[in-house]
Amino acid sequence: MKVLLRLICFIALLISSLEADKCKEREEKIILVSSANEIDVRPCPLNPNEHKGTITWYKDDSKTPVSTEQASRIHQHKEKLWFVPAKVEDSGHYYCVVRNSSYCLRIKISAKFVENEPNLCYNAQAIFKQKLPVAGDGGLVCPYMEFFKNENNELPKLQWYKVAVSRVWATAL
């Protein structure tokens, strides 16, 4: 009788672990465009009720997770996907998989990295647009800064630029 009970428990555990391997799937419809040759960080786009386990990142349909070695140009640090720096060829699909013993969710995101436009230090596709009121005070926001806080929850020093146009100087008259 004890053997039968143990066998039933083992089979139940096996079935639940197999069901956890069958991930629910979701695709983010928004494609985030970022500048190549800059640091980029991508969080797993979870709804509040979906954060129920460990997060692992994958490139395309690879079975091998993205590296967790911070020396790797593309790596997972904590729960975020880091590109240090991003390259145009990194564009494509990435998956964050949230998994525990009884739950699995696989979310597909599309990343697009673009080179700067000729003679400019940006690409119009990667601009973080902001509007300031004409009459009155307003503030510009540097997006996604919360990703760059250190262990003491401090932000890095920022350098702002008013005009980002590359200058070409004449070498001969």
N, C-alpha and C positions, 0 to 999 in steps of 0.2 A: 504494500500500500504506500509506504514512504517513497519507494522508487518511482511509482506512478505519479505521485504528487510532485516530486522533484522534476520528473520529465515534463510534466505539464507546465511547471514554472519556467523551466528552461526554454520550452517552445514559445511560451508567451513573451519572454524576454527577447528571443530571437526574432519573432514577428514584429515586436515594437521597434527593434533596431532596424529591421528592414524597411519598415514604414517611414522611419526617420530619414532613410536614404532617398526616398522619393520626395523631392523638394517641390513645394509650391513654387510657381514661377511668376515673376512680374517684370515688366519692362518699363523703365522710365521713358516718357515720351519727349522730354526736354533734352536736347543735346547741348552740353556746355562747351563753349568754344573758348580756348585759352591761348595765350601767346607761347610759342615755342621758345626755347632757351631761357625760360624762367621757371622758378619753382612753382609747382601746382600741387594742390592737395584736394582729394576727393573723399567726402564722407560717404558712408553707406546710407542711401536715402530711405531710412526706416520711418514708418509711422510709429507713434508712441506705443502702441500695443504690440509691435513686432520685435522689439529688442528683447529676445528671450533666450539668448545663447551667445556662443562665441562667433566672431565674425572672421571670415577668411576670404581673401581676394584672389581672383583668377583672371588671367588674360584670355580672351576668346573662349573656346571650349576646352582649354587645357585642363587636364586632371591634376597638374602640378600647381600648387599655390604660388602666388607671387612671393618673392623672397621677403624675409623679415630682417635681413641684414641691412642695417642703416647705411653701410658702405655701398650697397647696390643703388644704381641710379633710379630704378623703379623698385619700390619696396613698400611693405605694409608696416606702419608704426602704430602700435595700439590698434585702433579700429579703422584707421584711415589709410588711403592709398596715396603714396607720395611719389612725385616725379621730380628728381633733383639732378639736372633740370629736365623739363619736358622736351621732347623732340617731335618733329612733324610725324615721323614714322611710328610714334607711340599712339597715334590716332587709331581708334577702333573700339571694340566692345570689351568691357570689363564686367565681371560678375562679383558681387559681394554675396557670400553665403552665410546665413545665420543658422546655426545648428545647435541643438542640444539632444538629449537622449530620445525625445519624442516629437521634435519639431524641426522642420527645415524649410527655409525660404531662400530662394535664389533670385536676386535682383540684377537685371541687365542694365548697365548704363553705357551710353555712347560718349566717348571723349573725342574731341577734335582739337588738334593743336596746329596753329597757323604761324607762318613766318611774318615778320613785320613787312608792311608795304614799302616799296622803294622810297628812299629818302625820308622815311618816318620811323619813329621808335615805337610804333604800334600797328595793329591791324584793325580795321573798322569792325571786323567780325567779333573781335575779342574785347571790345570796349564795354566797360561797366558804366552805363549811362546814368547821369544824375541831373536833376533839375533844381535850380536855385531860384528863389523868388527875386524878381527884379527890384521890388521895393522892400527893403528889410534885410535882416541878417539871415544867413543860412550857413550850413556846414557841408563840407565835402566828406564823404566816407571812403575810407580805404577798405575795400571788401575783403571778407574772409580772414580778418586779422586774428580772430580767436584761435585759428589753427596754429599760429606762430607764437603763442604764449609759452614761456619757459616753465620750469618746474615750480617757480615761485609765483606763477600766474601773472608774470610781467610781460608786456609787449616789447618788441624790439624797437630801436630807434628808427624813425621814419624820415625819409628825405622826399620832399615834395618838389615837383617841377611844374612851372607854368606853361612852358612851350617845349615840346619834345620833337623838334624838327632837326634832323641831322643837317649839318652845314658842310658844304663842299667848297673848299677854298681854292682859288686859282693858283696853280703852281708856276704858271708863266704868263707874262703879259703880252 
